[in-house]
Amino acid sequence: MIAQVVINQTTREHPYYRINVRNFSVFYVVIDDTMEVRRLLYSKRNIDVLLE
């Protein structure tokens, strides 16, 4: 499973990463050596609008 950096127009202190798990997208940030899950979304939704 490979995570990808999420690119959007909002500037964030920590970049969001995404992992696809079946029909869901798990969005997380890495702070120091900790993975913090920020969002869990159903993949069929309009993710770009929801992350603004």
C-alpha positions as CSV (number, residue, x, y, z in Angstrom):
1,M,0.0,0.0,0.0
2,I,1.5,3.3,-1.0
3,A,0.4,6.7,0.4
4,Q,0.2,9.7,-1.8
5,V,0.4,13.4,-0.8
6,V,-2.8,15.2,-1.2
7,I,-2.5,18.4,-3.2
8,N,-5.1,21.1,-2.7
9,Q,-5.2,24.9,-2.5
10,T,-5.4,25.1,1.3
11,T,-2.1,25.6,2.9
12,R,-1.7,23.4,6.0
13,E,1.0,23.1,8.6
14,H,1.4,19.4,7.9
15,P,0.6,17.9,4.5
16,Y,-2.2,15.4,4.2
17,Y,-1.4,11.9,2.9
18,R,-4.0,9.4,1.6
19,I,-4.2,5.7,1.8
20,N,-7.0,3.9,-0.1
21,V,-8.6,1.0,1.8
22,R,-11.3,-0.8,-0.2
23,N,-14.0,1.9,-0.8
24,F,-12.6,4.4,1.7
25,S,-9.8,7.0,1.7
26,V,-7.9,7.5,5.0
27,F,-6.3,10.9,5.3
28,Y,-3.5,11.4,7.8
29,V,-0.6,13.7,8.7
30,V,2.7,12.8,10.1
31,I,3.9,14.8,13.1
32,D,7.3,13.9,14.4
33,D,7.1,10.1,14.4
34,T,3.3,9.9,14.9
35,M,0.7,9.2,12.2
36,E,-2.5,11.1,13.1
37,V,-5.6,10.1,11.2
38,R,-7.6,13.3,10.3
39,R,-10.4,12.0,8.0
40,L,-12.0,8.8,6.8
41,L,-14.1,9.3,3.7
42,Y,-16.1,7.1,1.4
43,S,-14.2,7.1,-1.9
44,K,-17.3,7.8,-4.1
45,R,-17.7,11.3,-2.6
46,N,-16.3,14.5,-4.0
47,I,-13.1,14.5,-1.9
48,D,-11.7,17.8,-3.3
49,V,-14.7,19.7,-2.0
50,L,-14.7,17.9,1.4
51,L,-11.0,18.7,2.1
52,E,-11.3,22.5,1.6
